[in-house]
């Protein structure tokens, strides 16, 4: 029987997922595999480990190369493994990976059919200036880069199921990011789910709610992927749109 696919990237600068090292993120990916998903972990442009040119590819545009590479990795993996069902593809992630997961269903609903986004940066102007200005420059000089990377501005494009998760004690990515995106989705009439976690910081996995949280995510993904999702109605984002 064809397997639903779950992309499980980080995708951002400073963190490489595909290594020989076994860490807690590998265990989480393995757990989702045991729930019946074919889990795909891929490092795209912007991640370390493949040289300066690879890392600099996201300068001025944090998300388009990273998202394009997740799509390419998915299609190449499916070419090698025809047992994967590209009609049932989910994506999950946290921090940069959470932003990437949300953006995947906003920009590429033709590829990704459901997303779980934990602790996402949704408005680049709300994030740490010393980090974002490395990639996007000063917002007064390059406002168009910040606008293009805004998930809040893209909220009306949502046509796929989206679960937002955020720890209310997160001091790295303030919960206002998720609240602002949720507010924009509500204003646009786009259904979605939000789970705020009292007392939980930036890393939502690893604390006392880990087991319940992972099961909640798995149930959400199974609910929306177990039956082949319908084509998004009135999709405002054609394939390849950035």
N, C-alpha and C positions, 0 to 999 in steps of 0.2 A: 504494500500500500504506500502511495507517495507520502512523504513526510512534510509537515509544515516546517518552514525555515524561520529561525530567529537569529537575526544579526545582533551581535553583542559587542559593539565597538567602544573604545574610548575616542580615539581619532584626533586628539588634540596634541599640541606641542608639549614636550617634556615627559611623555609617557608612551612607552612601547608595550603593546599587549602580546605580540607574537614573539615569544622568547622561549628558551629552554628552561627558564626558571618557573617553578611552581609557586604561585602565590594565591591569595584568597580569591582574586578575581577568576582564576582558573577553576577554582572549586565551585564558584557560583555558576559559571558557564556549564560545568559538568552537571550540576544539579538540574539546570533547565534541560539539558540533554536527556536526563533520566525522567523528565516529565513528558517526553515524547516529541521534543523539537530537535531538528537538525540545526545545531548551533554553529554559527559562522563568526569567527573572530578575525578581523583583517585590519592591518595598519595602512592607512592611506597617506597621501601627501600631507606634510606638516608634522608628522611624527618623527621621532629621532631614530637613528640607526642606519640610515641609508645616505648620509652625506648632506652637506650644506644646501645644495640645489634642491633636494627633496624637501628639506625643512623650510626653505624660503618660498616654496611654491604657493604658500597661503598668505604671503605678504599682501596686504590690501584687500584680501577676500578670504576670510577664515573658513567659510563653509562650503563654497561651491566645489573646490577640488576635493575636499574631504568627503563630501556626499557623492560626487561622481565616482570616486574610487570605491566606495561601498557598493554602489550599483554594479561597477565593473567586476568586483570580487564576487558578488552574488551570481552574476550571469556566467562567469568563468567556472565557478564551482558547480553550478547546475549543468553546464556543458559536460563536465567530467563525471557528474553524478546525476544521471537522469531520473533517479528515484526521488529527487527533491521537487516539491510542488511550488512552482513560482506563482501560483494563484493564491497561495496562503503564506505570506511573508510578513513577519513582525520584526520589530526592532526595539531594543531597550538600551538604556545607557544612563550614566550619572555624570554630573558636572558637564564638561564639554560633551561627553557622550550623551547626556540628557538633552542638551541643545541640539545635537546632531539627530537624535531620535525624533524629537518634535519636528525639526525641520524636514526630516525625511517624509513624514506624512503631509506636511504643508506643501512642499515643493514637488514631491514625487509620489503622489497617491496611485499612480499607475504601476509602481513597483512595490511600495510598502503599504500594507493593508491595516496595520494597527501598530501603536507605539506606546511604550512606557518611558516617560522622561522624568528622571529623578534629579533634583537640584539643578535645573537648567539655568544658564544665563540667557535671559530673554531680551534684555535691553542692554546693549554694550556700554551705554553711557552710565549705567548703574554699577558697572564692574570696576575692579581695581585699575586705576589709570596707568600705573607703571607697567602692568601686564598687557592691557589691550593696546596701549600706544606703541608697543613694540611691533605690533602687527598691522594696526589700522592707522597709525599716525595720530596727530592731535585732532580731536573732534571739531575744533573750530576751522582747521585747515582742510579736513577731509570728511565733512558731514555726510556725504553720499555713501561713504564706506560704512559708517555706523548705521545709517538708515537701511542699507541693503542687508545688513546682518541682523536686523531687528526681527525677532519672532513675533513681537507684539504687533508690529505693522502688518505681518503676514497672516495674522489670526483669521481674517475673513476667508482665507483660502482653505480652511480645514474641511475636509470631506470624509476623513477616516477616523476611527475610534482612537482617542488619545487619553491616557491616564497620566496625570501630573502628580508627582510625589515630592514633598519637600519637608525637611526637618525644621521645626520652628526655632531650634537653637543653632541653626546654621550661621556661622560667623564668616564663612568664606564666600558663599553665594547667598545673599540675604533672601529670606522668603518673599520679599516684595517682588522678586523676579517672577515667581510662579503666580502670585496674586495678581500682578499686572497682566500677565498673559491670560489668566482665567477671566479677568474682567473684560479684556478685549474680545475674547471668544464669546462671552455672554452677550456683549453689546452687538456682536455680529450674528447672534442667533446660532452659534455653532456648538452643538452638544459635546460635552467632554466630562471627564471625571477628575476630581482633585482629592488627594489624600495628604493632609498635613499631619505631621508627626510631632506631638508635644515632647520636649526634652531631648530630641534627636538632633545631632549636628549635621555636618556636611556629608559624612559617610553614613548613609542610611542602612547599609548592611554591616553587621558586626556587633550590633548592640542587642538589647533584650527583645526587640520586636522583629529581629531578622527572620525567624521562621515564619511568623504570621505575614510579614511583608512579602516574602518571596512567594508564598502560596497565593496571596492576593494578586500579585502580578501574573502568576501562572494561570489563575482562574480567568483573569481579564483577557489574557491572550488566547486561551483556549475558547473562551466564549465567542470571540470575534474571528477566530481563524479555523475552528473545527469544521465549519461549513464555508465553502468557497465564497469570499466576499463579493458582493455585487460591484460593478463598476461605479466609481464615485459619480453621484448626480451633479450635473452642472460643474464639472471639474474646471476651475479657473486656471489650472496650472498644467499646460501641456508638457509632454515628456521633453526633458532637456532644458526647460525654462530655468533660469537662474535668477 
